[in-house]
């Protein structure tokens, strides 16, 4: 018998240690140990398979995220996103086109960069360094040109076409069937 002194309540617990049934140790109809073990094994295998699948999936997602995304088919390219010419100095896309067709990018550079490019172009022109596609000089130094004029050889010029061809005086007119896209030449 046990007595709780804090609130004066008495609790009696009977002694049952002497009751024993030697013939009954386990009742097989209550639970199947083999079924429980099979369930635990199946659950463990399922957890391992799902965990492995999730691990593989996350590795794939991380690899995909690390790749550089491809722009959409309708996305504008870098040059297409720029405003039309003329652009502000030192702005992205600002460039100077030289006489030989070369394009020098001056975007995000100091304003004096344009002047330096122009000065270099002038220096090449005055020194006779510029050449056309066939390798002939486009210009010559001023001193050399002055000597050539004084010597009487003159300066090179373009070939003259023979005047008087009737086609030279023709006027281009749109035709009715071309809706104004093509012209024919008529002599007036």
C-alpha positions, 0 to 999 in steps of 0.5 A: 500500500502506498500513501501520498502525503502531499494531499492526503490521498491514499492509493492502493496498488495490489501485488500481482507478482504471484500471478503467472501463466506458464503455458501461455507466453505469446499469443500468435493470433494477436500480431504476426511478427513475420508480417511486421518485419516484412513491412519494415523491410519494404518501408526501408527499401522504399525510403532508400529508393525514393531518397536516391531518386530525389538525390538524382533529381536534385543533381540534375536540377543543379546542373541545369541551373548552372547552365547559361540560359538560352535566349528565347527565339523572339528575344532581341540580340544585343545590337537590336536593343540599342537605340537608333543612330546617332547615339550619345557619346560614351553610351553603349553602342556608340561607334565611329565608322572610318573611311575604309569601312572599319567600325571603331567601338567607342561606347563607354569610353571617354569623349576624347577617344573619338577625337583620337580616332579621328586624328589617327585617320587624318594622320593616315590620310596625310601620310599616304598609308590608306590603300583601296582593295587593290592595294593602290594608295587612296591619298598621298602626302601633301608635299608629294602632291604639290611636287607632282602638280608643279612638275606638270604631271598633274593629279590622277583623276577618274576616267571620263565617260563619253558624253552624248549617250541617250541613256545618260539623259533618261528619266526613271518612271515607275511602271503600272504593273510594278506598283512603283517598285521598278522603274523604266528609263524613258528619254524625254 
